[in-house]
Amino acid sequence: MTPSPVKNPTDAELRILHVLWRHGPCTVRDVHTELSREGALVGYTTILKLMQIMAEKGLVVRDDSARAHIFRAVPSEETAQNSLMNDLLKRAFDGSAQKLVMHALETHKASPEDRAEIRRLLDALERENT
């Protein structure tokens, strides 16, 4: 069975998902505390509302069995990244992975380690296709 497509999160929703991916299931207070630590000037009630909307969109699930509701990310970080990448690839690069990669490498400095990893990946892909 093919998994249902992930609804792409907004930037604010993505910041919340990053907290949930790093720390696992959290209360709204936990997320608010973490985002405040990161310098986000977002109120508790704003985060609560965003997480309620995210639950409606299927981005998080809420366990309301205890007094403090616990929220858990539904898509894995990799699944969400794949969905966002596919959307970006289609919308901004006409579906061309080559255009996307070339643009990324031309506009963002890749470390020697990153370049070596990219070379290893390209070599592995070449071996698979021969």
C-alpha positions in Angstrom: 0.0 0.0 0.0 1.4 3.4 -1.0 1.6 5.9 1.9 -0.7 8.9 1.6 1.2 12.1 0.5 2.4 14.4 3.2 0.8 17.8 3.4 3.7 20.2 3.2 4.0 22.2 6.4 4.3 25.9 6.6 7.5 27.4 7.9 6.0 27.8 11.4 4.7 24.2 11.3 8.1 23.0 10.1 9.8 24.7 13.1 7.4 22.8 15.4 8.0 19.5 13.6 11.8 20.0 14.0 11.3 20.2 17.8 9.2 17.1 17.8 11.7 15.2 15.6 14.6 16.2 17.9 12.9 15.6 21.2 10.1 13.1 20.5 6.5 13.6 21.7 6.1 16.9 23.5 3.5 19.1 25.2 2.7 22.5 23.8 4.6 24.0 26.8 7.7 21.8 25.8 7.5 23.1 22.2 7.0 26.7 23.4 10.0 26.4 25.7 12.3 24.9 23.1 11.3 27.5 20.4 11.8 30.3 22.9 15.3 28.9 23.7 16.0 29.1 19.9 15.0 32.8 19.9 11.5 32.4 18.4 9.2 35.2 19.7 6.0 33.1 19.5 3.4 33.1 22.2 2.1 29.9 23.9 -1.4 30.3 22.5 -0.1 30.8 19.0 1.9 27.5 19.2 -1.2 25.8 20.7 -3.4 27.0 17.8 -0.7 25.9 15.2 -0.5 22.5 16.7 -4.3 22.1 16.7 -4.2 23.0 13.0 -1.4 20.6 12.4 -3.5 17.8 14.0 -6.3 18.6 11.6 -3.9 18.5 8.7 -2.5 15.1 9.9 1.0 16.4 10.6 0.8 15.6 14.3 -1.3 13.3 16.5 -2.5 14.3 19.9 -2.6 12.0 22.9 -5.2 13.5 25.2 -5.3 10.7 27.8 -3.5 12.9 30.3 -4.2 16.4 31.5 -1.3 17.8 29.4 -1.9 16.7 25.8 1.2 15.2 24.1 1.8 15.8 20.5 3.8 13.5 18.2 5.0 14.2 14.6 3.2 12.0 12.1 5.6 12.1 9.1 9.2 11.2 9.8 11.7 13.9 9.1 12.8 12.0 5.9 9.3 11.7 4.6 8.6 15.4 5.1 11.9 16.3 3.5 11.1 14.1 0.5 7.7 15.7 0.1 9.1 19.2 0.3 12.0 18.4 -2.1 9.6 16.8 -4.6 7.4 19.9 -4.5 10.4 22.3 -4.9 11.8 20.1 -7.7 8.4 20.3 -9.6 7.6 23.9 -9.0 10.9 25.7 -9.2 13.1 23.4 -11.3 10.6 22.0 -13.9 11.2 18.5 -12.4 14.9 18.6 -13.2 17.1 17.1 -10.5 20.2 18.3 -12.5 18.9 22.0 -12.3 18.2 21.7 -8.6 21.6 20.2 -7.7 23.5 22.6 -10.0 21.7 25.6 -8.5 22.4 24.3 -4.9 26.1 23.8 -5.6 26.5 27.1 -7.4 24.7 29.2 -4.7 25.8 27.4 -1.5 29.4 26.6 -0.6 29.8 22.9 -0.1 32.5 21.8 2.4 35.2 19.4 1.2 33.4 16.7 3.2 30.1 17.5 1.5 31.8 17.3 -1.9 33.4 14.0 -1.1 30.0 12.6 0.0 28.4 13.9 -3.2 31.1 12.2 -5.3 30.6 8.9 -3.4 26.8 9.1 -4.0 27.4 9.9 -7.8 29.9 7.0 -8.0 27.4 4.6 -6.3 24.6 5.7 -8.7 26.9 5.2 -11.7 27.7 1.6 -10.5 24.0 0.9 -10.1 23.2 2.0 -13.6 25.9 0.0 -15.3 
